[in-house]
């Protein structure tokens, strides 16, 4: 499938530079970025749908099995 795409000049320059640095075509970079975004959106929709089906209770019961303890030192940084 061919799609004509207009990008702001700054975005196009960044795209070209990143693709060159990664040694891939701009086409491949765009296709990968779109695939990643679609996957994230589909996952979000899937999880939203599952939460409507009562799976939130199942998740809470699973989380209740995790022992309570203090966070690791590296998780406390900045607090």
N, C-alpha and C positions, 0 to 999 in steps of 0.2 A: 504494500500500500504506500502510496506517495502522498505526503501532506506538505503543503507550503506553510512555513512557519515564520512569522515576523517576531524578532526579538529586539529589545532595546540594545543599543550598541554596546553598552557596558556589559550586559549579560552575555552577549555574543562573544565579546573579547575574553571574558572569564571562561566561557565554555570552551573556546578554542584553545586557550592556554592550558586548561585542566586536561583536556583530551590529549593534547600533545605530551604533557607531563606523564600521563598514564599510558602513553603509547597505544591509544585506541582512537578510532574515528569519532568525530562529533556525533555522527549518526548512532553509533553504538552507545555512546554516553547518554544521549537523549533517550534511546529505547530502554536502556537499563534504568534510568531515573524514572521514566513513566511506569515501568514494570514494578519498581519498588513502591512508588506512590500508590498504584492501584492495589498492590498486595496489602499495604498498610490500611487503606480504606476498606477493603473487603474484610480484613481481620477485625477492624473496629465494628463494622456492621454485623459480622458474625457474633462477636462478643456481646453486642447490644441485644441481639435477638435471643441469644442464650440466656442473658440475664432476665429477660422477660418470661422465660419458661421455668423460672424457679431454681435455676442453677446457682443463684446467689446464695441460697441456703446451703447448698452443697459446698460451695467455696468456703463459706464461713465455718462449716464443720471441719473441712480440711485444715484451715488455718488454726483452728482450736487445737490441733495435734502438734503444732509447732511450739517447742518449749520457750517460755519467756526467759530472756536473759538480757544483759546490758549489751548495747551495740559495741562493735569493735572500735578501737581507737580511731582508725582511719575513717569510720563513718561519723565520728563526732567532730571532725575538723570544722572550724568556722563557727562553732557554737559557743 
